[in-house]
Amino acid sequence: MLNQLLNTLPSSYRPTPQQSLLYLIAFLFFFLFPSIILLYLINNRSQQQKQKHGYSLSSSNPTTTTSEKQQLLQEPGKWLPSSYIFPTPPPYPDWDLHKTKPLPYRPFRYGPVYHTTMGLRTIQPENWIELDNQYPRYHAAKAARMADEGGRKEKCIMVMPSPEAGAAGEACVELVKELVEYLPARYPGLFRRTASGGD
């Protein structure tokens, strides 16, 4: 059929065998090869995103560890314990209880169009708790509420006593232990560790 179509063309429009070969090479070079490369790049990127977000649970994926697979397959509402150990933070550089100002915090992007977000972001472990010159005021207000016998104390700390508290009580104890380790290391001028915990 192609020969019939070519025979209907005037001889000046008929490509020579060399021209046909050049057209075929140009087609392969400018259309087919870029299409294959583009499809490869798209597939490769989607695979990387799946691995990054932990969608792949196959044994051929070397980046997914056994514990990560267990967490992805765990029953909803159940939490598997982690072996994470909080690193000891270095002392806050040039920190002063009366001179350190609050750090500026912007939960939005600069520009003509931005969306206010919840402000969730990744932080370094040493920046877990950031104290500034406003800390004495807030601490004094909290201490006054704790000393008030008119019922305000219960609103500050609302955890049922163990064993009724169960996992919530254990989580509170774990948090206090982390604070006892963190605060004296990060702010040695304000906190110190004692035999009974912290001061």
Secondary structure as the mmCIF struct_conf table of DSSP 4:
data_model
#
loop_
_struct_conf.conf_type_id
_struct_conf.id
_struct_conf.beg_label_comp_id
_struct_conf.beg_label_asym_id
_struct_conf.beg_label_seq_id
_struct_conf.end_label_comp_id
_struct_conf.end_label_asym_id
_struct_conf.end_label_seq_id
HELX_RH_AL_P HELX_RH_AL_P1 LEU A 2 THR A 8
BEND BEND1 LEU A 9 LEU A 9
TURN_TY1_P TURN_TY1_P1 SER A 11 TYR A 13
BEND BEND2 ARG A 14 ARG A 14
HELX_LH_PP_P HELX_LH_PP_P1 PRO A 15 THR A 16
HELX_RH_AL_P HELX_RH_AL_P2 PRO A 17 PHE A 27
HELX_RH_PI_P HELX_RH_PI_P1 LEU A 28 LEU A 32
HELX_RH_AL_P HELX_RH_AL_P3 PHE A 33 LYS A 52
TURN_TY1_P TURN_TY1_P2 HIS A 53 GLY A 54
TURN_TY1_P TURN_TY1_P3 SER A 59 SER A 60
TURN_TY1_P TURN_TY1_P4 PRO A 62 THR A 63
HELX_RH_AL_P HELX_RH_AL_P4 THR A 66 LEU A 73
BEND BEND3 GLN A 74 GLN A 74
HELX_LH_PP_P HELX_LH_PP_P2 GLU A 75 GLU A 75
TURN_TY1_P TURN_TY1_P5 PRO A 76 GLY A 77
HELX_LH_PP_P HELX_LH_PP_P3 PHE A 86 TYR A 92
TURN_TY1_P TURN_TY1_P6 PRO A 93 ASP A 94
TURN_TY1_P TURN_TY1_P7 LEU A 97 LYS A 99
HELX_LH_PP_P HELX_LH_PP_P4 THR A 100 PRO A 104
BEND BEND4 PRO A 107 PHE A 108
BEND BEND5 GLY A 111 VAL A 113
HELX_RH_3T_P HELX_RH_3T_P1 PRO A 125 ASN A 127
BEND BEND6 TRP A 128 ILE A 129
TURN_TY1_P TURN_TY1_P8 ASN A 133 GLN A 134
HELX_RH_AL_P HELX_RH_AL_P5 TYR A 135 ALA A 147
TURN_TY1_P TURN_TY1_P9 GLU A 149 GLY A 151
HELX_RH_AL_P HELX_RH_AL_P6 ARG A 152 CYS A 156
HELX_LH_PP_P HELX_LH_PP_P5 MET A 160 PRO A 161
TURN_TY1_P TURN_TY1_P10 SER A 162 GLY A 166
HELX_RH_AL_P HELX_RH_AL_P7 ALA A 167 ARG A 186
TURN_TY1_P TURN_TY1_P11 PRO A 188 LEU A 190
STRN STRN1 ARG A 193 THR A 194
TURN_TY1_P TURN_TY1_P12 ALA A 195 SER A 196
STRN STRN2 GLY A 197 GLY A 198
#
